[in-house]
Amino acid sequence: MNNIFHYISPLGGITLASDGEALTGLWFDGQKHYPNKLVEERTKAEMPIFTQTCTWLDIYLSGKVPDYTPPISIHTTPFRKAVYDILLTIPYGQTMTYGGIARILAERQGVERMSAQAVGGAVGHNPIGIIIPCHRVVGTDGRLTGYAGGLDKKIALLKLEKYEI
């Protein structure tokens, strides 16, 4: 059963999803790749994971660094999971390029090259935005590229983290 909870943030509504134990989704309402089907086939519920996540969001959106990460569970391909694991290592207030992530993946998999474009596809489909910080991924020259939640939200999140734009 999919459980959802709606959180109102300074940047707009956010939908949280859980399997009852861990967070399985976090999306800005109406963002690209928003799981409309999930939201239609859900039960609205209050549960500890949503309380933990809302507290995390409250801390983060107040400009502070949360000292924990809510339990997350991602059901995806091994490639995307590997990308998300790297995203989780990007420090608050810093960025990494798609190419940089591709180089790390290539090194870990013992291959010569990995596609930065494939990394971009995985980043764009991140099911747990903000907590898995896909907003911290930038283009090769450091320019801000697309964000499923909207470029305005990516800019706001990076400014919140005091990143120089």
Backbone as JSON, one array per atom type, in Angstrom:
{
  "sequence": "MNNIFHYISPLGGITLASDGEALTGLWFDGQKHYPNKLVEERTKAEMPIFTQTCTWLDIYLSGKVPDYTPPISIHTTPFRKAVYDILLTIPYGQTMTYGGIARILAERQGVERMSAQAVGGAVGHNPIGIIIPCHRVVGTDGRLTGYAGGLDKKIALLKLEKYEI",
  "N": [[0.84, -1.18, 0.0], [0.56, 2.18, -0.85], [1.35, 5.06, 0.89], [0.62, 8.45, 1.42], [1.55, 11.85, 2.12], [0.97, 15.28, 2.52], [2.96, 18.12, 2.39], [3.41, 21.48, 3.16], [5.55, 23.78, 1.92], [7.85, 26.61, 1.95], [8.48, 26.83, -0.69], [6.43, 25.76, -2.09], [3.88, 23.16, -2.45], [4.63, 19.85, -1.35], [4.74, 16.45, -2.02], [4.87, 13.55, -0.13], [5.79, 10.13, -0.07], [5.37, 6.81, 1.22], [6.21, 3.45, 2.15], [5.27, 2.64, 4.48], [7.27, 2.1, 6.22], [9.66, 3.34, 5.35], [10.73, 6.33, 3.6], [9.63, 6.68, 0.35], [9.25, 8.4, -1.7], [9.49, 11.84, -2.7], [8.29, 14.7, -3.89], [8.0, 17.85, -5.54], [4.87, 19.33, -5.87], [3.28, 18.65, -8.88], [5.62, 18.55, -10.39], [7.95, 17.68, -13.03], [7.87, 14.31, -14.01], [6.2, 13.69, -11.93], [4.43, 11.51, -9.83], [1.56, 10.83, -10.77], [-0.17, 8.59, -10.93], [0.52, 7.12, -8.62], [-0.35, 8.89, -6.65], [-3.05, 8.82, -7.1], [-3.65, 6.2, -6.37], [-3.51, 5.8, -3.51], [-3.26, 6.02, 0.07], [-4.06, 8.44, 2.34], [-2.12, 9.24, 5.06], [-0.96, 9.57, 8.43], [2.12, 9.05, 9.79], [5.05, 7.8, 11.52], [7.36, 8.04, 9.77], [6.65, 10.12, 8.09], [6.46, 12.22, 9.9], [9.15, 12.37, 10.74], [10.33, 13.07, 8.29], [9.07, 15.52, 7.69], [10.03, 17.05, 9.81], [12.74, 17.0, 9.18], [12.63, 18.42, 6.74], [11.66, 20.89, 7.71], [13.87, 21.74, 9.25], [15.9, 21.82, 7.25], [14.79, 23.66, 5.37], [14.84, 25.91, 6.89], [17.32, 26.8, 6.63], [19.3, 25.41, 7.86], [21.52, 22.6, 8.47], [20.29, 19.42, 8.49], [20.81, 16.89, 11.0], [20.46, 14.26, 10.5], [19.22, 11.68, 8.31], [16.13, 10.85, 7.02], [14.84, 7.46, 7.01], [15.16, 5.9, 3.9], [13.86, 4.31, 0.95], [14.47, 3.02, -2.11], [13.16, 1.92, -5.09], [14.45, 0.95, -7.85], [16.54, 0.89, -10.81], [19.78, -0.75, -10.79], [21.74, 0.98, -11.86], [20.61, 3.6, -11.6], [20.35, 3.64, -8.82], [23.03, 3.58, -8.07], [23.8, 6.1, -9.01], [22.19, 7.74, -7.35], [23.28, 7.11, -4.87], [25.75, 8.37, -5.1], [24.88, 11.02, -5.31], [24.02, 11.44, -2.71], [26.4, 11.88, -1.43], [27.24, 14.42, -1.99], [28.25, 17.34, -0.56], [26.41, 19.64, 1.54], [25.65, 22.79, 0.22], [27.48, 22.59, -1.83], [28.39, 21.59, -5.2], [28.22, 19.18, -7.89], [29.24, 17.98, -11.07], [27.44, 16.52, -13.87], [29.18, 15.1, -15.49], [31.25, 14.63, -13.66], [30.02, 12.88, -11.88], [29.59, 10.78, -13.65], [32.25, 10.04, -14.16], [33.02, 9.06, -11.64], [31.29, 6.87, -11.42], [32.18, 5.32, -13.61], [34.76, 4.71, -12.78], [34.2, 3.21, -10.45], [32.92, 1.05, -11.58], [34.83, -0.03, -13.13], [35.19, 0.65, -15.81], [36.04, 2.38, -18.87], [34.64, 4.71, -19.62], [31.66, 6.51, -18.76], [28.38, 7.49, -19.5], [27.57, 10.86, -19.3], [25.15, 11.85, -20.02], [23.41, 9.73, -19.55], [23.63, 9.68, -16.79], [22.41, 12.14, -16.3], [19.77, 11.51, -17.02], [19.11, 9.7, -14.99], [19.4, 11.34, -12.73], [17.39, 13.2, -13.24], [15.14, 11.66, -12.79], [15.04, 11.22, -10.11], [13.52, 9.91, -7.31], [13.29, 10.91, -4.74], [13.46, 13.82, -4.1], [15.33, 16.7, -2.96], [16.14, 15.52, -0.35], [17.69, 13.4, -1.39], [20.02, 14.92, -2.96], [19.56, 16.1, -5.8], [19.4, 18.62, -6.79], [21.86, 19.7, -6.49], [23.41, 19.13, -8.65], [25.14, 20.17, -11.47], [25.78, 21.64, -14.74], [28.6, 21.0, -16.98], [30.14, 23.37, -17.19], [29.49, 24.56, -14.87], [27.07, 25.8, -14.99], [23.61, 26.25, -14.21], [21.45, 23.69, -14.82], [18.56, 21.94, -16.06], [15.88, 21.02, -13.76], [13.78, 18.77, -12.25], [11.81, 19.69, -10.53], [11.6, 22.29, -11.27], [13.49, 25.03, -12.45], [13.5, 27.37, -10.96], [13.05, 26.46, -8.38], [15.33, 24.91, -7.98], [17.3, 26.9, -7.97], [16.44, 28.34, -5.72], [16.83, 26.4, -3.7], [19.62, 26.01, -3.82], [20.49, 28.61, -3.18], [19.5, 28.76, -0.59], [21.27, 27.02, 0.61], [23.44, 28.58, 0.61], [25.01, 28.61, -1.67], [27.05, 29.99, -4.15], [25.63, 31.56, -6.78]],
  "CA": [[0.0, 0.0, 0.0], [1.26, 3.45, -0.88], [0.85, 6.06, 1.8], [1.14, 9.76, 1.07], [1.34, 12.95, 3.04], [1.23, 16.54, 1.83], [3.7, 19.09, 3.19], [3.44, 22.81, 2.55], [6.85, 24.4, 2.14], [7.95, 27.97, 1.4], [8.67, 26.72, -2.15], [5.24, 25.13, -2.65], [3.5, 21.87, -1.9], [5.51, 18.69, -1.55], [4.08, 15.19, -1.72], [5.73, 12.51, 0.4], [5.24, 8.77, -0.18], [6.03, 5.84, 2.07], [5.72, 2.07, 2.17], [4.9, 2.4, 5.86], [8.51, 2.0, 7.01], [10.66, 4.29, 4.86], [10.3, 7.29, 2.59], [9.83, 6.14, -1.0], [9.12, 9.47, -2.66], [9.35, 13.23, -2.29], [8.2, 15.48, -5.12], [7.25, 19.1, -5.57], [3.6, 19.1, -6.54], [3.22, 18.94, -10.31], [6.91, 18.57, -11.06], [8.19, 16.71, -14.09], [7.93, 12.95, -13.49], [5.35, 13.58, -10.74], [3.77, 10.21, -9.92], [0.11, 10.99, -10.68], [-0.8, 7.29, -10.65], [0.75, 6.83, -7.2], [-1.19, 9.76, -5.84], [-4.43, 8.35, -7.26], [-3.78, 4.89, -5.73], [-2.83, 5.95, -2.24], [-4.0, 6.27, 1.3], [-3.47, 9.54, 3.11], [-1.85, 8.71, 6.39], [0.07, 10.17, 9.27], [2.94, 7.97, 10.32], [6.35, 8.31, 12.0], [8.29, 8.44, 8.7], [6.26, 11.44, 7.61], [6.84, 13.16, 10.96], [10.61, 12.51, 10.64], [10.65, 13.78, 7.05], [8.63, 16.91, 7.83], [10.98, 17.71, 10.71], [13.95, 17.18, 8.37], [12.36, 19.52, 5.81], [11.59, 22.13, 8.49], [15.25, 22.11, 9.57], [16.59, 22.15, 6.0], [14.22, 24.87, 4.76], [15.16, 27.06, 7.74], [18.7, 27.16, 6.32], [20.23, 24.63, 8.68], [21.84, 21.26, 7.97], [19.77, 18.37, 9.38], [21.86, 15.98, 11.46], [20.04, 12.88, 10.21], [18.48, 11.47, 7.07], [15.04, 9.89, 7.26], [15.01, 6.19, 6.29], [14.65, 5.94, 2.52], [13.85, 3.05, 0.21], [14.32, 3.33, -3.53], [12.96, 0.76, -5.96], [14.88, 1.43, -9.15], [17.58, 0.08, -11.43], [21.08, -0.63, -10.13], [22.44, 2.18, -12.35], [20.06, 4.78, -10.93], [20.69, 3.53, -7.4], [24.44, 3.99, -7.96], [23.81, 7.56, -9.17], [21.61, 8.35, -6.13], [24.26, 6.94, -3.8], [26.74, 9.44, -5.27], [24.24, 12.29, -4.97], [23.98, 11.54, -1.25], [27.72, 12.27, -0.92], [27.53, 15.81, -2.32], [28.04, 18.12, 0.66], [25.52, 20.8, 1.61], [26.26, 24.02, -0.27], [28.44, 22.32, -2.9], [27.79, 20.96, -6.37], [29.01, 18.22, -8.66], [28.75, 17.96, -12.45], [27.0, 15.24, -14.4], [30.4, 14.42, -15.92], [31.96, 14.18, -12.47], [29.32, 11.68, -11.4], [29.88, 9.73, -14.64], [33.63, 9.57, -13.94], [33.02, 8.24, -10.41], [30.63, 5.6, -11.76], [33.07, 4.55, -14.49], [35.85, 4.2, -11.94], [33.67, 2.17, -9.57], [32.54, -0.12, -12.37], [36.0, -0.5, -13.85], [35.06, 0.89, -17.25], [36.76, 3.58, -19.29], [33.75, 5.88, -19.66], [30.23, 6.38, -18.45], [27.68, 8.59, -20.15], [27.03, 11.94, -18.47], [23.75, 11.98, -20.42], [22.69, 8.69, -18.8], [23.58, 10.18, -15.42], [21.38, 13.17, -16.3], [18.47, 10.85, -17.01], [18.88, 9.16, -13.64], [19.23, 12.48, -11.82], [16.08, 13.77, -13.53], [14.08, 10.77, -12.31], [15.24, 11.0, -8.68], [12.21, 9.87, -6.66], [13.29, 11.51, -3.4], [14.11, 15.1, -4.25], [15.84, 17.48, -1.83], [16.9, 14.66, 0.55], [18.72, 12.95, -2.32], [20.14, 16.29, -3.47], [19.79, 16.25, -7.24], [19.53, 20.05, -7.08], [23.28, 20.05, -6.39], [24.11, 18.7, -9.86], [25.2, 21.27, -12.44], [26.41, 21.34, -16.02], [30.06, 20.95, -17.02], [30.73, 24.68, -16.96], [28.94, 25.08, -13.63], [25.78, 26.48, -15.15], [22.46, 25.53, -13.68], [20.68, 23.04, -15.87], [17.21, 21.58, -15.67], [15.55, 20.42, -12.48], [12.41, 18.27, -12.42], [10.92, 20.54, -9.73], [11.62, 23.63, -11.84], [14.76, 25.71, -12.25], [13.33, 28.34, -9.88], [13.21, 25.75, -7.1], [16.75, 24.55, -7.87], [17.99, 28.12, -7.58], [16.07, 28.64, -4.33], [17.48, 25.42, -2.81], [21.06, 26.3, -3.77], [20.65, 29.85, -2.42], [19.25, 28.39, 0.8], [22.5, 26.39, 1.06], [24.49, 29.62, 0.48], [25.85, 28.34, -2.84], [27.21, 31.18, -5.0], [25.06, 31.35, -8.12]],
  "C": [[0.88, 1.24, 0.0], [0.58, 4.42, 0.06], [1.43, 7.4, 1.39], [0.78, 10.77, 2.14], [1.69, 14.21, 2.28], [1.85, 17.53, 2.8], [3.69, 20.42, 2.45], [4.76, 23.46, 2.93], [6.83, 25.84, 1.62], [8.1, 27.97, -0.13], [7.47, 26.08, -2.84], [4.98, 23.77, -2.02], [4.47, 20.77, -2.26], [4.71, 17.45, -1.15], [5.13, 14.18, -1.28], [5.04, 11.18, 0.21], [6.05, 7.83, 0.7], [5.41, 4.47, 1.9], [5.28, 1.68, 3.57], [6.1, 2.34, 6.79], [9.5, 3.11, 6.64], [10.03, 5.25, 3.87], [10.61, 6.7, 1.22], [9.7, 7.21, -2.08], [8.98, 10.82, -2.01], [9.42, 14.08, -3.54], [7.52, 16.8, -4.87], [5.97, 18.81, -6.35], [3.67, 19.54, -8.0], [4.54, 18.93, -11.04], [6.96, 17.54, -12.19], [8.41, 15.35, -13.43], [7.16, 12.78, -12.18], [4.51, 12.31, -10.86], [2.24, 10.3, -9.76], [-0.59, 9.69, -10.32], [-0.66, 6.91, -9.18], [-0.21, 7.63, -6.34], [-2.65, 9.35, -5.94], [-4.67, 7.05, -6.48], [-3.12, 4.89, -4.36], [-3.82, 6.08, -1.09], [-3.31, 7.43, 2.0], [-3.3, 9.05, 4.54], [-0.85, 9.58, 7.13], [0.82, 9.01, 9.9], [4.31, 8.53, 10.71], [7.3, 8.75, 10.88], [7.93, 9.81, 8.16], [6.61, 12.52, 8.64], [8.34, 13.43, 10.89], [10.99, 13.35, 9.42], [10.24, 15.24, 7.13], [9.56, 17.68, 8.76], [12.28, 17.97, 9.96], [13.77, 18.36, 7.43], [12.29, 20.86, 6.54], [13.0, 22.64, 8.81], [15.96, 22.61, 8.32], [16.1, 23.49, 5.44], [14.4, 26.1, 5.64], [16.61, 27.49, 7.54], [19.73, 26.44, 7.16], [20.45, 23.26, 8.05], [21.26, 20.23, 8.94], [20.88, 17.4, 9.77], [21.47, 14.51, 11.3], [19.38, 12.86, 8.84], [17.36, 10.5, 7.38], [15.32, 8.58, 6.52], [14.39, 6.3, 4.89], [14.75, 4.55, 1.9], [13.54, 3.38, -1.24], [14.21, 2.04, -4.32], [13.25, 1.22, -7.38], [15.95, 0.5, -9.71], [18.9, 0.23, -10.66], [21.85, 0.62, -10.57], [21.93, 3.42, -11.64], [20.39, 4.78, -9.44], [22.13, 3.99, -7.18], [24.57, 5.51, -8.1], [23.3, 8.23, -7.89], [22.56, 8.22, -4.95], [25.35, 8.02, -3.89], [26.13, 10.79, -4.9], [24.23, 12.5, -3.45], [25.32, 11.95, -0.64], [28.05, 13.73, -1.21], [27.24, 16.67, -1.09], [27.08, 19.29, 0.47], [26.28, 22.02, 1.11], [27.29, 23.83, -1.36], [27.72, 21.65, -4.07], [28.76, 19.96, -6.99], [28.42, 18.24, -10.08], [28.26, 16.56, -12.83], [28.21, 14.42, -14.84], [31.21, 13.89, -14.76], [31.34, 12.92, -11.9], [29.61, 10.52, -12.35], [31.28, 9.17, -14.45], [33.71, 8.68, -12.69], [32.41, 6.88, -10.69], [31.54, 4.72, -12.61], [34.2, 3.92, -13.67], [35.37, 3.04, -11.06], [33.33, 0.89, -10.33], [33.68, -0.66, -13.21], [35.88, -0.38, -15.36], [35.73, 2.22, -17.59], [35.9, 4.83, -19.2], [32.35, 5.51, -19.24], [29.58, 7.62, -19.03], [27.14, 9.61, -19.14], [25.55, 12.14, -18.79], [22.89, 10.94, -19.68], [22.57, 9.09, -17.32], [22.49, 11.24, -15.31], [19.98, 12.6, -16.28], [18.12, 10.29, -15.65], [18.61, 10.28, -12.65], [17.83, 13.07, -12.0], [14.91, 12.95, -13.01], [14.23, 10.44, -10.81], [13.88, 11.01, -7.97], [12.14, 10.53, -5.29], [14.08, 12.82, -3.46], [14.47, 15.74, -2.91], [16.69, 16.59, -0.91], [18.01, 13.95, -0.21], [18.95, 14.17, -3.21], [20.49, 16.44, -4.95], [19.9, 17.72, -7.64], [20.98, 20.51, -7.03], [24.09, 19.61, -7.61], [23.99, 19.8, -10.9], [25.87, 20.8, -13.72], [27.92, 21.45, -15.94], [30.7, 22.28, -16.68], [30.18, 25.35, -15.69], [27.59, 25.76, -13.77], [24.65, 25.59, -14.64], [21.64, 24.98, -14.84], [19.33, 22.63, -15.29], [17.08, 20.92, -14.31], [14.08, 20.02, -12.59], [11.4, 19.11, -11.65], [10.8, 21.95, -10.27], [12.92, 24.33, -11.48], [14.66, 26.74, -11.12], [13.51, 27.68, -8.51], [14.66, 25.32, -6.9], [17.56, 25.75, -7.4], [17.71, 28.44, -6.12], [16.76, 27.69, -3.35], [18.98, 25.7, -2.69], [21.34, 27.6, -3.01], [20.46, 29.59, -0.93], [20.53, 27.79, 1.42], [23.71, 27.33, 0.96], [25.48, 29.34, -0.65], [25.87, 29.59, -3.7], [26.72, 30.9, -6.41], [25.5, 32.46, -9.04]]
}
